[in-house]
Amino acid sequence: MKILAIDTSNRPLSVAILEDKRLLAETTTNVLRNHSTTLMPIVEDLLKKAATTIQEIDRFVVAKGPGSYTGLRIGVTTAKTFAFTLNKELVGVSSLKVLATNYKNTNRVIVPLFDARRQNVFAGVYRWENGELVNVMPDRHISLEKLQEKLKDNEVVFIGEDAIKLEKEISEFFAGEDYIFAEGKDNYPSAMVLGVLGQKESVVENINDFIPDYLRLTQAEKQWLDKNSDEKIKYVKKFNDQL
């Protein structure tokens, strides 16, 4: 099975082509550029390097969030368009799980996170059990204060480029706790890892209904709800049911 994996959920952009678990080609960048202008040229270049065509791809795997609203929309829309147009499989994988998978051979709980501003983060909690990565706290939008409460007395490793950026804030909230930070390339997503994970996840049944996991309302949604108070309770309940 040939797989095209796409992660545009944050500033790093990673794309890979795999045949089963064998990597054929991969590109990862971490520069301040618009993913909408760089994604397709990278896909085209990797197809050439892998000596394959887009029609030969059997499954499209995309990092479904959380992350940047714009980045997620670009990756998800591209993967959906390919899968729908070519009548191929589509799979979404947690962007946080992709990061967590990088950190192996540890008994610590693994906490991948993205900065959500104002001392809030997108975070999940994972642990290796019998060689399998297990999600022990679902990905969510959470304050650093509440995250500390949930992780109290655990041995923790924080992972992700934003974890390093938030080192000062984390050190304040987690003073006295046993925590470390991942180093080097472990802090960056790999589309190869995403592609391997995507072979274990369920295929999306209805491609048109597939949307990113934003894990919080967009500003436009907040403004709409403020103007449509009668719908607010139903909408917020539906949103929370997804978490």
C-alpha positions in Angstrom: 0.0 0.0 0.0 1.4 3.4 -1.0 0.7 6.3 1.4 1.0 10.0 1.0 1.3 11.6 4.5 0.8 15.4 5.0 1.4 17.4 8.2 0.8 21.2 7.9 -0.7 21.6 11.4 2.0 24.1 12.6 5.0 26.0 11.3 6.9 22.8 10.4 5.6 21.3 7.1 6.3 17.6 6.6 5.3 15.4 3.7 6.3 11.8 3.0 5.6 8.9 0.6 5.7 5.4 2.0 5.1 1.9 0.7 3.7 0.1 3.7 6.2 1.0 6.4 9.1 1.6 4.0 10.0 5.3 3.4 10.3 6.2 -0.3 10.7 10.0 0.1 10.3 12.7 2.7 10.7 16.5 3.1 10.4 18.5 6.3 10.8 22.3 6.4 10.5 24.7 9.4 10.5 28.2 7.9 8.0 31.0 8.0 6.3 30.4 4.7 2.8 30.0 3.6 2.0 26.2 3.4 -0.5 26.9 0.7 2.3 27.9 -1.7 4.8 25.3 -0.7 2.8 22.1 -0.1 1.9 21.2 -3.7 5.4 21.8 -5.1 6.8 19.5 -2.4 4.2 16.8 -3.1 5.1 16.9 -6.8 8.8 16.8 -6.1 8.4 13.8 -3.7 6.3 11.9 -6.3 9.2 12.2 -8.8 11.8 11.2 -6.2 9.6 8.1 -5.3 9.2 7.3 -8.9 5.4 7.1 -8.5 2.3 9.1 -9.4 -0.5 10.5 -7.4 -2.9 8.0 -9.0 -0.8 5.2 -7.5 -1.3 6.4 -3.9 -3.7 4.1 -2.1 -4.2 6.1 1.2 -3.9 9.8 2.1 -3.0 10.4 5.7 -3.2 13.9 7.2 -2.4 15.4 10.6 -5.9 16.4 11.7 -5.1 18.7 14.6 -5.0 20.4 16.9 -2.8 23.2 15.6 -2.9 26.3 13.4 -6.3 27.0 11.9 -4.9 28.0 8.6 -2.3 25.2 8.5 -4.8 22.5 9.4 -7.3 23.7 6.7 -4.6 23.6 4.0 -3.4 20.0 4.9 -6.9 18.6 5.4 -8.4 20.2 2.3 -5.5 18.9 0.2 -5.8 15.4 1.5 -9.6 15.4 1.2 -9.4 16.7 -2.4 -6.9 14.0 -3.4 -8.9 11.2 -1.7 -12.3 12.2 -3.0 -11.1 13.0 -6.6 -9.1 9.8 -6.9 -11.6 7.6 -4.9 -8.9 6.6 -2.4 -8.7 6.1 1.4 -8.4 9.1 3.8 -7.1 8.8 7.4 -6.7 11.5 10.0 -4.2 11.3 12.9 -3.7 13.5 15.9 -1.0 16.0 15.4 0.0 15.6 19.0 0.2 11.8 18.7 2.7 12.2 15.8 5.0 14.2 18.1 4.5 11.9 21.1 5.5 8.9 19.0 9.0 10.4 18.5 9.9 9.9 22.1 10.6 6.2 22.8 12.2 4.1 25.5 10.9 6.0 28.5 8.7 5.3 31.5 7.7 9.0 31.7 4.3 10.3 30.6 4.8 12.1 27.3 3.1 15.5 26.9 3.3 16.9 23.4 2.0 20.4 23.3 1.3 23.4 21.0 1.1 27.0 22.2 -2.5 28.3 22.3 -1.5 31.7 23.8 -2.3 33.3 27.1 -0.8 30.5 29.1 -3.0 27.9 27.3 -1.9 25.0 25.3 -3.2 22.2 23.1 -1.9 19.1 24.8 -2.4 15.4 25.2 -0.9 12.9 27.6 0.6 9.6 26.3 2.4 6.6 27.7 4.2 3.6 26.2 2.6 0.4 27.4 3.9 -3.0 26.1 5.4 -1.3 23.0 2.2 0.6 22.2 1.7 4.3 22.6 -1.5 4.8 24.7 -3.4 8.1 25.0 -4.1 8.5 28.7 -5.6 12.0 28.5 -7.4 13.0 25.3 -6.0 15.9 23.3 -7.5 19.1 24.5 -7.3 22.9 24.8 -6.2 23.5 28.4 -4.5 26.1 30.7 -1.0 25.3 31.9 -2.4 25.6 35.5 -5.0 22.8 34.9 -2.4 20.7 33.0 -0.2 20.8 36.0 -3.0 19.7 38.2 -3.7 16.7 36.0 0.0 15.8 35.8 0.8 16.3 39.5 3.3 13.7 40.9 4.0 12.2 37.4 7.4 12.0 35.8 6.9 14.0 32.6 8.6 14.7 29.3 7.4 17.7 27.4 7.8 17.5 23.6 7.4 20.0 20.8 9.0 23.2 19.5 6.5 25.2 21.5 7.4 23.3 24.7 10.8 24.8 24.4 9.4 28.2 23.7 7.2 28.0 26.8 10.0 26.7 29.0 9.8 29.7 31.3 6.0 29.4 31.8 6.2 25.6 32.3 9.0 26.0 34.9 6.7 28.4 36.9 3.6 26.2 36.8 5.6 22.9 37.3 8.0 24.1 40.0 8.8 21.1 42.2 7.6 18.6 39.7 9.8 16.0 37.9 9.9 17.0 34.3 12.3 17.2 31.4 12.1 18.5 27.8 12.7 16.5 24.6 15.7 17.6 22.5 16.6 17.9 18.9 14.6 16.4 16.1 12.2 14.7 18.6 10.5 18.1 18.9 9.5 18.2 15.2 6.8 16.2 13.3 7.8 13.6 10.8 5.4 12.7 8.0 7.0 9.2 7.9 5.8 8.7 11.5 2.4 10.1 10.5 2.2 7.7 7.6 3.1 4.7 9.8 0.5 5.7 12.4 -2.1 6.2 9.6 -1.9 2.5 8.7 -3.3 1.7 12.2 -6.1 4.2 12.2 -9.7 3.8 10.8 -10.4 5.0 7.4 -12.7 8.0 7.2 -16.2 6.8 6.1 -17.5 10.1 4.7 -14.7 12.2 3.2 -17.0 15.3 2.8 -17.8 15.3 6.5 -14.2 15.1 7.7 -13.0 18.3 9.4 -9.9 19.2 11.4 -9.9 18.8 15.2 -9.5 22.4 16.2 -10.3 21.7 19.9 -11.6 25.2 20.4 -14.0 27.6 18.6 -12.6 29.9 15.9 -13.0 33.6 16.4 -15.7 33.6 13.7 -17.6 30.9 15.5 -17.4 32.8 18.7 -18.8 36.0 17.1 -21.6 34.0 15.4 -22.6 32.5 18.7 -22.6 35.9 20.4 -25.2 37.0 17.8 -27.2 33.8 17.9 -27.6 33.1 21.6 -30.6 30.7 21.0 -28.2 28.3 19.2 -25.3 28.7 21.6 -26.2 26.0 24.1 -26.8 23.4 21.4 -23.7 24.3 19.5 -21.4 24.3 22.5 -22.8 21.0 23.7 -22.1 19.5 20.2 -18.6 20.9 20.3 -17.9 19.6 23.8 -19.2 16.1 22.8 -16.4 15.9 20.3 -13.7 16.4 23.0 
